[in-house]
């Protein structure tokens, strides 16, 4: 069984590195990512990790213990996501999203069970290794995002899932000021808001590890510490260049919650290191923002044409979601079918999901799925086994769920959601 234990760890670490990269084979093309059906390289690696883990489980004696409440809520969520399939106008798309959702549940189970010392005589996975691999992968996206903003262009590379974006291209995410159109940082993601959201969790985990690091007694730890410092400050600059307001709020809220938690749960020196890191973070953000004051003010005031259009569209999406919920409150219009449903009923318009993941779940899978997600997060917060960074992660996740949709509208977001929550 040691072979499958090691194999599980290898496959999972490869998966964690690959998940931010959008390398995929498009099986059914669509005009937007929400109706597309694709096979991601990371999905294949996740499947191998799950197979290895379940073979490993068969040969390992588990301790007798009660199942946490969160599993019951996840089971209920899975049931109503499945039921919503039968109400979907596009059954193939609903099946695809359901399978992605099952992959996310399997990943959540794998990570939580794999790092638990209660479940097995020794843990199958190392939480710190997973976090370091995730941080390193996002470090590369940070560098790419900074390059994209400073050069005001991004190159295409299909093998890494990178698309071309230019500040003058229609459809590119930009900020428009008197000085012109400014391309926001995408990294390797489909949108700057997604890069910003992913960077938030990389920053919180890096900040936690940097604050808690006390003794360095090996070359590996020295290099690990150097990686953490560079990745944190590069990620912070990249976060600024995404100009994602939701991500900015999530980062600030997460850092405040993490500060409170460290003061309460950790020793004095950990808190001092964290506040020193926070001071230099504020300084770096100030230095980054100073040359681009007009862009920051444009995003904050939201008074120009593009910003007003963005806000009015979000308000319109909220109205549409409430109409869909009233139409199908019990079982929704089908998992993954929110945009497809709108296209069938209003074919002359371009549609996006509502920028609130909770309402999106409600609209697609019904009220019971919505309640299951809320209760899952609530009891995850109450779980006594959580790490010191857990509350900060959940607080930031809640902000992003309230202000955006990608965590449940896109295959990457669904799997990423369960990966991050599996670590706490």
N, C-alpha and C positions, 0 to 999 in steps of 0.2 A: 504493500500500500504506500510505502514511502515514495515510490516512483510516481504514482498518480498525485500524491501530495505536492511533489516538486513540479510536476507537469501543470497542475492547476495554478500554482503560483506563477510559473513562467507565462502561461497563456493569459492570465489575468493582468499581469504587468504589461504585456504587449498590448492587450486591449486598452488599458488605461492610457498608454502612450498614444494609441491610434485614434481613440474616440474623438478628439477635437478636430482631426483631419477628415475632411468630407470626401474621401476617396470612395467612389461608388459606381456600380453598374446600373444604369437606368433601364428598368424592365418595362415601365410604361411611362412615357413622357407626358408632361402636362404644361400648361401655360404658367403654372405657379408651383412652388415646392409643396404646397398643402395637398394637392391632388396627385402628386407624383408618387410612383412606386419604384423604389430602388433597393438594391442589395449593397450594403456597405461592407467594406473589408473588415471593419471593426466588429460587425455583427457575426461574421464567420468565426473570428477569433473568440468572441464571447461564447458562441455555441460550443467550441472546443473546450473552453474553460469549464463550462457547465457540465459537459459530459465527463470530463476528468474528475471534477469534484464529486459528482454523484457516484462514480465508480469508487472513489476514495471513501465516501461515506458508507458504502456497503460493507467495507472491511474494518471499520473503526467502531469501537463500542462507545455509545453516547451515554452521558449522564442523564439520569431521570430528572426532569424539570418541567415546570408548567410552561405552556406556550404564552408569551406575552400577548396582551390585548391587541397590539398593533396588527398581529397576523390575522385576527378575525375581521378587522376593518379592511385590511388589504384583500382578504378573501371575498368580502362583500363587494368591494370595488370591482374586483375581477369579474364577479358574477354579473353585475349590472353593465359593465363594459361589454361582456359577451351578449347579454340580452339586447343591448342597443344595436348590435349587428343586424338583427332581424328587422329593424326599422330603418335601416340605412338605404338611401337611394342607390348608392354605389357599393354593392356588396363586396366586390374585390378590394376596394380601398379600405373598407371597414375590416375585412379579414387581415389585411396587411398591418393596419394599426393595432389590431388585437394581438397579432403575433409579436409586434414590437413591444407592446405593453407586457406580454408574458415574458419576453426577454428581459425587460426592466425588472420585473418581479423576481425572476431567477437571479439576476445580478445582485439585487438587494439581499436576497437570501444567502447567496454565495459569500458576499463581503461580510455581512453580519455574523453568519455562522463560522466563516473561515477565520475571523479575527477573535472569536470568542473563546476564552479559556474555560468557560463553563461547559461548552458543548462537547469538547473532546479533551483527552488527556493532555495534549499540547495543541496550541493553535496551528491551524493549517496555513494561515496567511499572516503577514506582518503589516500592520496598519501604516507604520512609518514609511516602509518601502513603497506602498501604494501612493501615499501622499507625495513622496519625493519624485516618483515617476510622473505623477500628474503635474506637479509644479514645473518639472523640466520641460514637459511637452508644451505647457502654457507659456513658458519662458520663450520658446521659439515663436509662438504666436505673438507675444509681446514685441519682440524684435521686428517681426513682419509688420505688425500694426503701426509701430513708430515709423518704419521706413515708408509705409503707404501714406501716412499723413504728411511727413516732411517732403516727400517727392510728389505728393498729390496725384499718385497713380498707383495701380496695382497690376501686377502681371498675372497672366493666366498660366496654369500648369495643371492639366487634367489629372495627372497621376496623384496629385495631392488634393484634388478637388478645389483648386483655386480658380476663381473666375476673374476676368478683367473688370476693373472699375476705374472710371476717370471722373474728374470733377465736372467735366462738361457733358458727360454721358447722361442721357435721359434714363431715369430709374435708379441712378446711383444715389446713395444716401449722403446728402451734402448739407452744409450750413451756408446760407446766402446772406452776405453783408455788403456794405458799400465797397469793400475791397474785392468783392467777387464771390465765386462759389468755392467752398472748401470741402474737399472730400474727407469724410470721417474714416477712422481706422476700422478696417474689417478683420484684420488678421487672416486666418484661414476659414472664417465663419461666413455664413450667408448674409449676415447683417451686423452692423456695429453694436446694436443692442445685445446681440447674442455674445459677441466678444466681450463686451462690458460685463455682462452677467457672469460669464465664466471666470473672468479676471477677478471678480469680487471674491470668489471662493479660494482662488489661488492666493490672493493677498491675505485673507483671514488665516488660512492654514500656515502660510509662511510667517506671518506675524506671531502666531502662537508658538511655532517651533523656535523662532529666533528669541522670543522672550524666555522660553523655558530652558534653552540650552545653557548648561552650567559648566560641565567639564568636557574638555576636548583631549582625548587620549589616543587618537589614532589618525593616520593620514586620511582615511576615508571620511572621518568626521570633520577634518579641516576642509576638505573639498566640498563636503555637504554643506558646511556653514557658508563657504564662499558662494556656492550655488544659491543658497537661500537669500543672501544679501543681494546678489545681482538680480535674481528673479523677482524679488519683492520690489525693488526700486524701478526696474524696467517695466514690470506689470503696472506699477502705479502711474508711470508716465503714459503707458499705453491706455490705461483706463481713462485718463484725462482726454486723450486724443480720440476716444470713441465718442465723446460728447453725448453719452447716454445718460439722460437725467435719472432714469430708473436705477441704473447701475451706480451712479454717484450716491443716490439716497441709500441704496442697499449697503454700499461700502461704509458710509458714515454710521448708519444704524448698527451694522455688524461690529464695527470697531468700538462703538460706545458700549454695546452689550458685552463684548469681549473684555473691555477694560473693567467693567463692573464685576464680571465673573472672576477675572484673575485677582482682583483685589480681595474678593471674598474667599476664593478657594486655594490660591497659591501663596507662596511666601513673599516677603517684602521685596526681595531682589528681583523676582520675576516681574512684579508690578512696576518697579523702577525701570527695568529694561524695556518693558512695553511702552511706558510713557516717553522714554527717550526715543524709541522708534517712532512713536506717534508725532513727536516734535519734529523730527527730521522729515517725516512724511508730509506734514503741513508745509514745511519749508520748501521741499521739492515741488509740491503742488503749486505753491505761490510762484516759484521760479518758472515753472512750466506755463502757468496761466498768464504771467505778466506780458509776454509778447503777443498774446492772443486775447486781450481783454475784450475786444469787440465781439469775438466769437462766443465767449463766455456770457457776455451781456445779452447777446442775441438769443442764446439758449435759455437763459434765466428769465428774461422779460417776455419772450414769445410774442413779439408784437409785429414782426414782419410777415410777409405773405406766406412763405413756406411753413413757418411755425404756427400761424393761425390755421392753415389748412390741416396740419397735423393734429392740432387740438380738436378742430371741428370733426375730423374723420373719426377720432377716438370717441367723441360724443355720439356720433352716428352709429358706430359699432356697438356701443352700449345699448342704444335703443333697439337695434336689430336683434341683439342677443335676448333682450327682454321679450321681444315678440316671438322668437323661436321657443323660449322657455314656456311661454303661455300656450303655444301651439302643442308642445309635447313635453309636459312637465315630469311625467313619470319615467319614461325610458329614453327621451331625447330623440334626436334625428340620426343617430348612428355615430359610433366612434370614428373620428377622422373625417366626418362628412359635413362639418359645419360650412365650409366654403362651398362644397359641392351642392348642398341644399340651397344656399343663397343663389348660386349660379342658375339653378333650375327654376327658381322662383322669380329672379330678377336678372335675366340673361344679358342685358345690355350694360351692366355695370361691372367694374372690377371690385372684387371683394377680398377682405382679409378677416381673420378671426378676431373676435372681441379681445381687446388688450387687457384681459383679466382671465387668468387660467382657471379660477374657480367657476366663473360664469361659463367659460368654454366647456368645462366638464359637465356642468349642469345642463347646458344646451345639447350636448352630444350624447350624454349617457343618463341624464335624468337626475332627479332630486336625491335618490338613494346613493348614487355614485358621488354626488357632491358632498353629502353628509359623511360618507365613508372617508373621503380625502381629508375633510376638516377634522374628524375624530382621530384619524391616523396621525396627523401632525400634532394634535393636542396630546395624545398619549405618548408620542415619541418625545415630546418635551418633558413629560413627567417621568420618563424612564430613568431610574436611578443609576443605571450603568453608563450613562452618557459621559463623554469626555468634557474637559473644561471649555473646549471651543464649540461644543454642540449648540448651546443657546444662540451664540452669534451666527452660526451657520443657518439655523432654523429661522432666526429673525430676518436675515438677509434673503433667505429663500421665500419667506412670506411676502416681503416687499416686492420681489420680482414676480411672484405669482399674482399679486394684486395689480401690478402695473404693466404686465406683458403676457404674451400667450405662448412663446416658443417652447417653454418647458413641457407643454402638453399638445402643442400643435404640430411639432416636427419630430421625426424619429430620433434625431440626436438629442433633443431636449428631454424626451421621455426617459431615455436610458441614462442621461446625465443626471437627471433628478434623482433616480434611484441609486446611482453610484455615490453621489455626495451624501445623501442621507444614510446610506449604508455604512459610512465611515464613522458616524457619531455614536 
